C-alpha cells in the first residue's frame, strides 16, 4: 500500500509543480520556464501512468499466465493500453450517472463534460509518452509519433479524470505511514551535509 501512496504522492507533487510552472510561464515565456513546465507535466504523466499500471497489473483480468483474461492473445502492454481506455470510459459513465442523479461533481463539471468516449489511441499514446519520459530518446524532443503538446491537447481532459479519481482514493495523510527508506535517505543526506560543514 505504501508504494501506491508514494506513487500518488509523486504524481500529485509533479502536478502541483506543473500548475505552478504554468502560472510562471504565463507571466514569462523564457526557455527555462518552458523546459520546467515540460518536465513537470512529463513527470506527472509518468507517475500517474505507473500508479494506474500497478492496479492494472494486480487485477484479476491481468493475471492468467501473464495474459489478460479479456484479451488472451494480446501482449501485456497492448492489453494495458486497452484497460486504460476502459478505465477512463468507466469513470466518465459513472461520473455522468452520479451527476444525473443529483450529485455534484467535486471539480464542478456538468454531466455533459463526462458525456464522451475516450479516443481509441489514448492508452497507447499514454504509454508512449510515459516511455519517452523514462528513456533517453530523440522522440522526447521531436514531434515523431505523438508530441507532448499534441497529447496535452487531445487527452488532458482524460488525464484529469484519472488524476482526480486517484486523488479521491489516495490523497492520504502521509504522516500515518512508515517511510523508513525515506527517513533513512534523509538521515544520510543530513549526515553528509553536516560532515561538509564541519
Secondary structure as UniProt FT lines:
FT   HELIX           2..27
FT   HELIX           31..58
FT   TURN            60..62
FT   TURN            65..66
FT   TURN            70..73
FT   HELIX           76..100
FT   TURN            101..102
FT   TURN            106..107
FT   HELIX           111..114
FT   TURN            120..121
FT   HELIX           122..134
FT   HELIX           138..141
FT   HELIX           148..170
FT   HELIX           174..176
FT   HELIX           180..197
//
